[in-house]
């Protein structure tokens, strides 16, 4: 099967932006110096800057964006709800709560796996609640309201943990983590989340053929051989694993899974199965572009990535709601 021109275009843009990101910083590097640092034949300081400082940030942007983008596309296809997204449905907030609980009780000091496992467990719980609502025949409005309720509950419990935190430094660490960022991360963080992200994305990709049939309707899809229980399980588990893993490392970064599928859906003829891979590439591109903008904007203190994506995504979400309302009139 030949690669999609859309995927090739997104991949080319992603590689170009990644090269630009690797060269940007307090010590700017030319493209040749960046390639030399990556391949190991450049100057020692260039190798150190590119491999140890800037490359982890770029790779983490790929992982975060791909996970959030593909999870958003898969959830929208499963729920047949254009407003479905890990952040809006409370999955990211629940994963963040799990990580905060692990941090608050000091479980991270016991094992490196405590924080990601707690984040994925809480994300799985939130996704399962949403799945139960779809089984009960909930409307799109009910799902959105349930997502708001889950996000509010997670935020309230997170605030409670902050309120009861024993030291001011602990409060500051949790707050900064919750704002979402890929700065100052290392390959240790990447290796910690990578297995779960790869597994989660793999599960989501295997659901693509069934999502194509589900677009015809649940009854028609079942008639054509789609096991709806298996499909829901794949998407729930894949989303929980991926989102939980990246949130455990970067904190909450919202709206990527909402914005990217909407921007790309028309280019795949509104086919949910074909949307998964472009959404992953587009998500990585969006997160990397937002992080690049953060580094270019001259502010007294570097902005947090989660703040920037929210500033972009919230008006986009409002525009979608208003357009949906006009369509209903």
C-alpha positions as CSV (number, residue, x, y, z in Angstrom):
1,X,0.0,0.0,0.0
2,X,1.4,3.4,-1.0
3,X,1.8,6.0,1.8
4,X,-0.9,8.7,1.8
5,X,0.2,12.0,0.3
6,X,-1.3,13.7,3.4
7,X,0.8,11.6,5.7
8,X,3.9,12.2,3.6
9,X,3.2,16.0,3.7
10,X,2.7,16.0,7.5
11,X,5.8,13.9,8.0
12,X,7.9,16.2,5.9
13,X,6.6,19.2,7.8
14,X,7.3,17.4,11.1
15,X,10.9,16.6,10.1
16,X,11.5,20.2,8.9
17,X,10.1,21.7,12.1
18,X,12.1,19.2,14.2
19,X,15.3,20.3,12.5
20,X,14.4,23.9,13.2
21,X,13.7,23.1,16.8
22,X,17.0,21.3,17.3
23,X,18.8,24.4,16.0
24,X,16.9,26.9,18.1
25,X,18.1,28.1,21.5
26,X,20.5,30.3,23.4
27,X,23.3,28.7,21.2
28,X,21.8,28.7,17.7
29,X,23.0,26.0,15.4
30,X,22.9,25.9,11.6
31,X,21.2,22.8,9.9
32,X,24.6,21.3,9.1
33,X,25.7,21.6,12.7
34,X,22.4,20.0,13.9
35,X,22.9,17.1,11.6
36,X,26.5,16.8,12.7
37,X,25.5,16.7,16.3
38,X,22.8,14.1,15.6
39,X,25.1,11.8,13.6
40,X,28.0,12.2,15.9
41,X,30.6,13.7,13.6
42,X,30.1,17.3,14.7
43,X,31.9,19.3,17.4
44,X,31.6,17.9,20.9
45,X,29.6,20.9,22.2
46,X,27.2,20.5,19.3
47,X,26.7,16.8,20.0
48,X,26.0,17.7,23.7
49,X,23.5,20.4,22.9
50,X,21.6,18.5,20.2
51,X,21.5,15.0,21.8
52,X,21.3,15.7,25.5
53,X,19.3,19.0,25.7
54,X,17.2,19.5,22.6
55,X,16.5,16.1,21.2
56,X,14.6,14.8,24.2
57,X,12.3,17.8,24.0
58,X,11.6,17.2,20.3
59,X,11.0,13.4,20.7
60,X,8.7,14.1,23.7
61,X,6.7,16.5,21.5
62,X,6.3,13.8,19.0
63,X,5.1,11.3,21.6
64,X,2.7,13.7,23.3
65,X,1.2,15.1,20.1
66,X,0.8,11.7,18.4
67,X,-0.9,10.2,21.5
68,X,-3.3,13.1,22.0
69,X,-4.1,13.4,18.3
70,X,-4.7,9.8,17.6
71,X,-6.7,9.3,20.9
72,X,-8.9,12.2,20.0
73,X,-9.6,10.9,16.5
74,X,-10.3,7.4,17.9
75,X,-12.6,8.6,20.6
76,X,-14.5,10.8,18.2
77,X,-14.9,7.8,15.8
78,X,-16.0,5.5,18.6
79,X,-18.5,7.9,20.3
80,X,-19.5,9.5,16.9
81,X,-19.1,12.8,18.7
82,X,-17.0,15.5,17.1
83,X,-16.4,17.1,20.5
84,X,-14.8,14.0,22.1
85,X,-11.2,14.5,23.2
86,X,-9.1,13.3,26.1
87,X,-9.1,16.7,27.8
88,X,-12.7,17.6,27.3
89,X,-13.9,14.2,28.4
90,X,-11.9,14.3,31.6
91,X,-9.4,11.6,30.7
92,X,-6.4,13.9,30.9
93,X,-7.5,15.5,34.2
94,X,-8.1,12.1,35.7
95,X,-4.7,10.9,34.5
96,X,-3.3,14.0,36.1
97,X,-5.1,13.3,39.3
98,X,-3.6,9.8,39.4
99,X,-0.1,11.2,39.0
100,X,-0.7,13.8,41.7
101,X,-1.9,11.1,44.1
102,X,1.3,9.2,43.4
103,X,3.4,12.3,43.9
104,X,1.6,13.4,47.0
105,X,2.0,10.1,48.8
106,X,5.6,9.8,47.7
107,X,5.1,6.7,45.7
108,X,7.5,8.0,43.0
109,X,10.3,7.6,45.4
110,X,9.6,3.9,45.7
111,X,9.6,3.1,42.0
112,X,9.7,5.0,38.7
113,X,6.6,3.1,37.6
114,X,4.4,4.4,40.3
115,X,3.5,7.7,38.6
116,X,2.7,6.4,35.1
117,X,0.8,3.4,36.5
118,X,-1.3,5.6,38.7
119,X,-1.9,8.0,35.8
120,X,-2.9,5.2,33.4
121,X,-5.2,3.6,36.1
122,X,-7.1,6.8,36.6
123,X,-7.3,7.5,32.9
124,X,-8.7,4.0,32.4
125,X,-11.3,4.6,35.1
126,X,-12.5,7.8,33.5
127,X,-12.6,6.3,30.0
128,X,-14.6,3.3,31.4
129,X,-17.2,5.6,32.9
130,X,-17.7,7.3,29.5
131,X,-17.9,3.9,27.9
132,X,-20.6,2.9,30.3
133,X,-22.6,6.0,29.5
134,X,-22.4,5.2,25.8
135,X,-23.7,1.7,26.5
136,X,-26.6,3.3,28.3
137,X,-27.5,5.4,25.2
138,X,-26.3,8.7,26.5
139,X,-26.6,11.7,24.1
140,X,-23.6,13.8,23.0
141,X,-24.6,16.5,25.5
142,X,-24.7,13.9,28.3
143,X,-21.2,12.8,27.4
144,X,-19.8,16.3,27.3
145,X,-21.5,17.1,30.7
146,X,-20.1,13.8,32.1
147,X,-16.6,14.8,30.9
148,X,-17.0,18.2,32.5
149,X,-18.1,16.5,35.8
150,X,-15.1,14.2,35.7
151,X,-12.7,17.1,35.0
152,X,-14.3,19.1,37.8
153,X,-14.0,16.2,40.2
154,X,-10.4,15.5,39.3
155,X,-9.6,19.2,39.6
156,X,-11.3,19.4,43.0
157,X,-9.4,16.4,44.3
158,X,-6.2,17.8,42.9
159,X,-6.9,21.1,44.7
160,X,-7.4,19.1,47.9
161,X,-4.0,17.5,47.5
162,X,-2.5,20.9,46.9
163,X,-4.3,22.3,50.0
164,X,-3.0,19.5,52.2
165,X,0.5,19.4,50.7
166,X,3.0,19.5,53.6
167,X,5.4,22.0,52.1
168,X,5.2,25.1,49.8
169,X,7.8,23.6,47.5
170,X,5.6,20.5,47.1
171,X,2.7,22.7,46.1
172,X,4.9,24.6,43.6
173,X,6.2,21.4,42.0
174,X,2.7,20.0,41.6
175,X,1.3,23.2,40.1
176,X,4.1,23.6,37.6
177,X,3.7,20.0,36.6
178,X,-0.1,20.4,36.1
179,X,0.4,23.3,33.7
180,X,2.0,20.9,31.3
181,X,5.5,21.2,29.7
182,X,8.0,19.2,27.7
183,X,10.9,21.4,28.8
184,X,13.8,20.1,31.0
185,X,12.9,16.5,30.3
186,X,15.5,13.8,29.6
187,X,15.6,10.5,27.8
188,X,14.8,8.8,31.1
189,X,11.3,10.3,30.9
190,X,11.0,9.2,27.3
191,X,12.0,5.6,28.0
192,X,9.6,5.6,30.9
193,X,6.6,6.5,28.8
194,X,7.6,5.1,25.4
195,X,6.5,1.4,25.9
196,X,3.0,2.4,27.0
197,X,2.7,5.0,24.3
198,X,3.7,2.5,21.6
199,X,1.3,-0.1,23.0
200,X,-1.5,2.4,23.2
201,X,-1.0,3.7,19.7
202,X,-0.8,0.2,18.4
203,X,-4.1,-0.7,19.9
204,X,-5.7,2.4,18.5
205,X,-4.4,1.6,15.0
206,X,-5.8,-1.9,15.1
207,X,-9.2,-0.3,15.5
208,X,-9.0,1.6,12.2
209,X,-10.9,-1.0,10.0
210,X,-13.7,-1.3,12.5
211,X,-14.0,2.4,12.9
212,X,-14.5,2.7,9.1
213,X,-17.5,0.3,9.4
214,X,-18.8,2.0,12.6
215,X,-19.3,5.2,10.6
216,X,-22.2,3.3,8.9
217,X,-23.9,2.9,12.3
218,X,-23.5,0.5,15.2
219,X,-26.1,-1.9,13.9
220,X,-24.7,-2.1,10.4
221,X,-21.2,-2.5,11.8
222,X,-22.2,-5.4,14.0
223,X,-23.9,-7.0,11.0
224,X,-20.7,-6.7,9.0
225,X,-18.8,-8.5,11.7
226,X,-17.5,-5.8,14.0
227,X,-17.2,-6.9,17.6
228,X,-18.3,-3.7,19.4
229,X,-17.2,-4.9,22.8
230,X,-13.7,-5.6,21.4
231,X,-13.6,-2.3,19.6
232,X,-14.6,-0.3,22.6
233,X,-12.0,-2.2,24.7
234,X,-9.2,-1.5,22.2
235,X,-9.9,2.3,22.1
236,X,-10.5,2.6,25.9
237,X,-7.3,0.7,26.7
238,X,-5.3,2.4,24.0
239,X,-6.4,5.9,25.0
240,X,-5.8,5.2,28.7
241,X,-2.3,3.7,28.2
242,X,-1.2,6.5,25.9
243,X,-2.7,9.5,27.6
244,X,-1.8,8.2,31.1
245,X,1.8,7.7,30.1
246,X,2.3,11.1,28.5
247,X,0.4,13.0,31.2
248,X,2.6,11.3,33.8
249,X,5.7,12.8,32.2
250,X,4.5,16.2,30.9
251,X,1.4,17.1,32.9
252,X,-1.9,18.0,31.3
253,X,-1.8,19.3,27.7
254,X,-5.3,19.9,26.4
255,X,-7.2,20.4,23.1
256,X,-4.7,18.8,20.8
257,X,-7.0,15.8,20.3
258,X,-9.9,18.1,19.5
259,X,-8.2,20.5,17.1
260,X,-6.1,18.2,15.0
261,X,-8.8,15.7,13.9
262,X,-11.1,18.6,12.9
263,X,-8.5,20.2,10.8
264,X,-7.6,17.0,9.0
265,X,-10.9,15.2,8.7
266,X,-11.9,16.8,5.3
267,X,-8.6,15.6,3.8
268,X,-9.5,11.9,4.4
269,X,-13.0,12.2,3.1
270,X,-14.4,12.1,6.7
271,X,-13.4,8.5,7.2
272,X,-12.6,7.9,10.9
273,X,-10.3,4.9,10.3
274,X,-8.1,6.8,7.8
275,X,-8.0,9.8,10.2
276,X,-6.0,8.0,12.9
277,X,-2.5,8.2,11.5
278,X,-2.8,11.7,10.1
279,X,-4.1,12.9,13.5
280,X,-1.0,11.4,15.1
281,X,1.4,13.2,12.7
282,X,-0.7,16.4,12.9
283,X,-0.7,16.2,16.7
284,X,3.0,15.9,16.9
285,X,3.3,18.8,14.5
286,X,1.0,21.0,16.5
287,X,2.7,20.3,19.8
288,X,6.1,20.9,18.3
289,X,4.9,24.1,16.7
290,X,3.5,25.3,20.0
291,X,6.7,24.5,21.8
292,X,8.7,26.3,19.1
293,X,6.4,29.4,19.5
294,X,7.0,29.3,23.3
295,X,10.7,29.4,22.7
296,X,10.5,32.3,20.2
297,X,8.2,34.5,22.3
298,X,10.2,36.8,24.5
299,X,8.7,36.6,28.0
300,X,10.3,37.1,31.5
301,X,9.6,33.4,32.1
302,X,9.0,30.6,29.5
303,X,5.4,29.9,29.0
304,X,4.0,26.5,29.8
305,X,2.9,24.3,26.9
306,X,-0.4,23.4,28.5
307,X,-1.3,27.1,28.8
308,X,-0.5,27.8,25.1
309,X,-2.5,24.8,23.8
310,X,-5.5,25.9,26.0
311,X,-5.3,29.4,24.7
312,X,-5.5,28.1,21.1
313,X,-7.9,25.2,21.8
314,X,-10.6,26.9,23.9
315,X,-11.6,29.5,21.2
316,X,-11.6,26.6,18.6
317,X,-13.9,24.6,20.9
318,X,-16.2,27.5,21.3
319,X,-16.4,28.0,17.5
320,X,-17.3,24.3,17.1
321,X,-20.1,24.6,19.6
322,X,-21.5,27.7,17.9
323,X,-21.3,26.0,14.5
324,X,-23.1,22.9,15.8
325,X,-25.8,25.1,17.3
326,X,-26.3,26.9,13.9
327,X,-26.5,23.5,12.2
328,X,-29.3,22.5,14.5
329,X,-31.4,25.6,13.8
